[in-house]
Amino acid sequence: MKTLALLLVLILGFAAFVRLAPSDPSRWHRPVPDLALGDHPRDGSFATVRDGADPEALSRIDAIARATPRTTVLAGSVAEGRITYVTRSRLWGFPDYTTVEQSGDRITLYGRLRFGRGDMGVNRARIEDWLGQAGL
């Protein structure tokens, strides 16, 4: 019985840590690094670029991201040209960070996870969904 109680406390403690750990904007809201496009299985990230984006592309993606369930703005704005969002998984509340930048007609999206190594394609799926909805 004690083992079961200890296991339950550990699970609940882990769940609380994942949901309540603060997100430091200085760590996550940075310029998108110059990295290879596509999936990065080692760290669970995904990056893509779209050239030929119109001036309103970031505004459209911002509206789409804000309407995405369990997604909030961590830092940035359309006026700044860079926004970082936190999207949490439904069950455990694992945070994924997506930074979207627009410079001229180029828009760059970079999604990455905070905990673990693999995201089972979640970052890629979210980014491709946002781009599709935005007509990019």
N, C-alpha and C positions, 0 to 999 in steps of 0.2 A: 504494500500500500504506500509506503514511504517513497519507493522508487517511482511509482506512478505520479504521486504528488510532486516530486522533484522534477520529473519530466514535464509535467503540465506547467510548472512555474518557469522552467527554462523556455518552453515554447512561447508562453505569454510574454516573457521578458524580451525574447528575440523580436516578437511581433511589435511590441511597444517601441523597441529601439529603432526598428526599420521605419516605423511610421512617424516617430517623434524626433529622430536625429535631424538637427538643423542643416539646411542647405546654405552654404556659404557662397554668395554671389561672386566673390573675388576668385573662387576656385572654378566655378562653372560658367560664369558669364564673361568669356574671353573671346578674342578674335578666333575664328575657326582656323585651326592650324593647316598648313599646307601639307596635306596627306593624300595618300592614294584614295581614289574614289571607290565606293562599293563597301562590301561587308568586311569587317575586321574581326574574325572569329576569336582571336586571342583576348580581345577586351570587350567584345560584344557591341562594338560601335558600328555605325554606318554613316557614310558621307556621300553627298551628291551635289552636283552643280548644274544649274540651268542657265545657259546664255540666251540672250534675246528676250529677257523678262521686261515687261512694261513697267513704268514707274509705280503702278499701283499693286504690283505683285506682293510685296511685303505686307501691305495693308490687308489684302485678301487672305494671305496665309495667317496673319494675326487673328482675323475674325474666325477662321476655321479652327485654329488651335484653341482659342478661348471657348469655342463651342464643343470641343472634344471632352468627353467625360473624364473627370479626375485630373484635369489639366489646369495649371495656374501659371501665371507669369512670375518668374523668379526675379528677373531684372531686364532692363532695356525698354525700348519703345520704337515705334515706326520712325519717329523723328530722328532717333539716334542711328537708325539703320541696322540695328542688331537687337534681337530679343531672344532671351533664353526662357524656355518653358520647363516645368516639371510635370510629368505625367506619371501617375501612380497606378500600379497594378491593382486590379479589383480585390483579390483575396488578401494578399499580404501587405499591399501598399508600397511595394518596392518602387523607388523613384528612378525614372529615366529622365535625362536632361537632353533637350533638343534646342540647339542654337541655330537661329535663322538670321542670315546677313544678306543685305542687298547693297551692292555698290554698282551704280550705273545700271547696265542691263544684265548684270550677273547676280544670281541669287544662289547662295550656298546654304545647305542644311546639313547639320552634324548632330546625330543622335548617339547617346552613349548611356550606359548603365552605371550605377554607383556601386552596387553590391554584386559580387559574383563575376563570372567570366563570360558566360553565354546568355544571350537574350532570346534564343529560339526565333530570331527574325522579327521580333516585335518592333525594334527601332526602324528597320527598313520598311515594314508594312505601314507604320504610322506615317513616316515621311512620304512614302509613295501615295498614300491616301490623301494627305494634305496637298501634295502637288497636283494630283488628279482633280481634286475638288477646286483647286485654284486655276485650273486650266493650263498648267505648266507641265 
